[in-house]
Amino acid sequence: MPIILVTNDDGVASPGIKILSKTLSSVGDVYVVAPETEQSAVAHALTLHRPLKSEKTGKSIYHINGTPTDCVIIGVNKLLPSRPDIIVSGINNGGNLGDNITYSGTVAAAIEGTLLGIPSFAISLVTEYQNNNGPRKLTAGFNSAADCAKEIVIKIIESGLPKDTLLNIKR
């Protein structure tokens, strides 16, 4: 089975990453390596002036006291049993479009994966929840986005991505 690294910028406890990792577990061995707390809008920042710590919180779940980019680097180089076949970053709660792409830690994690030569994509969700329609709509939106991500993972595993290609998907 392919090895899938899942990360985000909303933190290891976010509903988006939980739904995404559960959905992707049917197509590969999923490892979650995500920030211990929300790291939205940190862009492609690296932690340089303090020690980084990882903690295993589940069978294949780790959190790091750093940025999404830190999570990809540590996940790929230290935590996973071998190099991942694909990196999926998300599901971000909110769209990462236009100027927001430059600030998004979720997109930055996918960029880091691409720089490491690993097929990678970011997925985000513009939710009705943001318009005060409640958590029920949010969960339905995340499930739909996770199903979309699963289809994309299958296609990328089967066919690959062109070198130096990054996908940023909004659902």
Buried (B, 14 or more C-beta within 10 A) or exposed (E): EBBBBBBBBBBBBBBBBBBBBEBBBEBBBBBBBBBBEBBBEBBBBBBEEEEBEBEEBEEBBBBBBBBBBBBBBBBBEEBBEEEBBBBBBBBBBBBBEEEBBEBBBBBBBBBBBBBBEBBBBBBBBBBBBBEEEEEEBBBEBBBBBBEBBBEBBBEBBEEEBEEEEBBBBBB
